[in-house]
Amino acid sequence: MEALPAEAEEAFAEGVKIRWLSVVDHFGADGLIVEKVTMNPDGSVTPTGETTQLAADSVLMAVGQHSDLALVGNTPSIIVNKDATLAVDALTLMTGEPGIFAGGDCIGGARTMTAGTGHGKRAAAAIDAYLAGKTYEHPPTPAVVGLEMLHLPDYRNAAQSQQAEVPSGQRVGFEEVTAGLSAQQARYEAGRCLSCGNCYECDNCFAACPEQAISRLGRGKGYSVSLDLCSGCAVCAAQCPCHAIEMHPEPQENTAPTGSLGEPVAPAAFTVRA
């Protein structure tokens, strides 16, 4: 079975012993026999014939689950992979049959609720384009904004909330061992978000612009920038706490404009992330 590193650490803390690369070969009155396997580069396993007998007073069967693909069983153009998942286009999530899309557990991957939600959003956009007779084009993915790119002089450090846990020696059965977060802690955690790379309308750029080139468009609509008024000073970008504004030099023409002291003025092109 698969396990995240954190899940394995929690199992070790509770005294669980893991037999790596082993599969159950036989169950019997004397316990069970496990066989050692080797891992192949593609993730499959190969039996080795090397077995070990283990004593057991209880055995919990943890059988895997697969999506029910009977609905598409009679559609030759839809390819079913050897791991019982459907083959789809990586961009549109459309199967080999035009107009049929798939996502979530039936195409594999992380198999989490978050991944399934993302598949649904991407498939919805692709379906909308398909019904309109268009080709879906995924918008360019912006570069990741790291902590070192943020400007946070007015923000204090806020430590992460810790969930209360039942001590490992007191854990019995399959009861929950983490208490989760209270409503107050959940609101606090939401407030820790730095909105990295995404504008949340803090008005810093609006207040800092010396040329009044930035205008509010209304709550939830962001800002507009007048390039006729903008001098390219980049004060707005320097004041933006979440790096939602990036400045890029515009291509220089044969004759660059000059300022009041005769120095060349470099116009700037804005990139504003919503």
Rosetta blueprint (number, residue, H / E / L):
1 M L
2 E L
3 A L
4 L L
5 P H
6 A H
7 E H
8 A H
9 E H
10 E H
11 A H
12 F H
13 A H
14 E L
15 G L
16 V L
17 K L
18 I L
19 R L
20 W L
21 L L
22 S E
23 V E
24 V E
25 D E
26 H E
27 F E
28 G E
29 A L
30 D L
31 G E
32 L E
33 I E
34 V E
35 E E
36 K E
37 V E
38 T E
39 M E
40 N L
41 P L
42 D L
43 G L
44 S L
45 V E
46 T E
47 P E
48 T E
49 G E
50 E E
51 T E
52 T E
53 Q E
54 L E
55 A L
56 A L
57 D L
58 S L
59 V L
60 L L
61 M L
62 A L
63 V L
64 G L
65 Q L
66 H L
67 S L
68 D L
69 L L
70 A H
71 L H
72 V H
73 G L
74 N L
75 T L
76 P L
77 S L
78 I L
79 I L
80 V E
81 N L
82 K L
83 D L
84 A L
85 T L
86 L E
87 A L
88 V L
89 D L
90 A L
91 L L
92 T L
93 L L
94 M E
95 T L
96 G L
97 E L
98 P L
99 G L
100 I L
101 F E
102 A L
103 G L
104 G H
105 D H
106 C H
107 I H
108 G L
109 G L
110 A L
111 R L
112 T L
113 M H
114 T H
115 A H
116 G H
117 T H
118 G H
119 H H
120 G H
121 K H
122 R H
123 A H
124 A H
125 A H
126 A H
127 I H
128 D H
129 A H
130 Y H
131 L H
132 A L
133 G L
134 K L
135 T L
136 Y L
137 E L
138 H L
139 P L
140 P L
141 T L
142 P L
143 A L
144 V L
145 V L
146 G L
147 L H
148 E H
149 M H
150 L L
151 H L
152 L L
153 P L
154 D L
155 Y L
156 R L
157 N L
158 A L
159 A L
160 Q L
161 S L
162 Q L
163 Q L
164 A L
165 E E
166 V L
167 P L
168 S H
169 G H
170 Q H
171 R L
172 V L
173 G L
174 F L
175 E L
176 E L
177 V L
178 T E
179 A L
180 G L
181 L L
182 S L
183 A H
184 Q H
185 Q H
186 A H
187 R H
188 Y H
189 E H
190 A H
191 G H
192 R L
193 C L
194 L L
195 S L
196 C L
197 G L
198 N L
199 C L
200 Y L
201 E L
202 C L
203 D L
204 N H
205 C H
206 F H
207 A H
208 A H
209 C L
210 P L
211 E L
212 Q L
213 A L
214 I E
215 S E
216 R E
217 L L
218 G L
219 R L
220 G L
221 K L
222 G L
223 Y E
224 S E
225 V E
226 S L
227 L L
228 D L
229 L L
230 C L
231 S L
232 G L
233 C L
234 A L
235 V H
236 C H
237 A H
238 A H
239 Q H
240 C L
241 P L
242 C L
243 H L
244 A L
245 I E
246 E E
247 M E
248 H E
249 P E
250 E L
251 P L
252 Q L
253 E L
254 N L
255 T L
256 A L
257 P L
258 T E
259 G L
260 S L
261 L L
262 G L
263 E L
264 P E
265 V L
266 A L
267 P L
268 A E
269 A E
270 F E
271 T E
272 V E
273 R L
274 A L
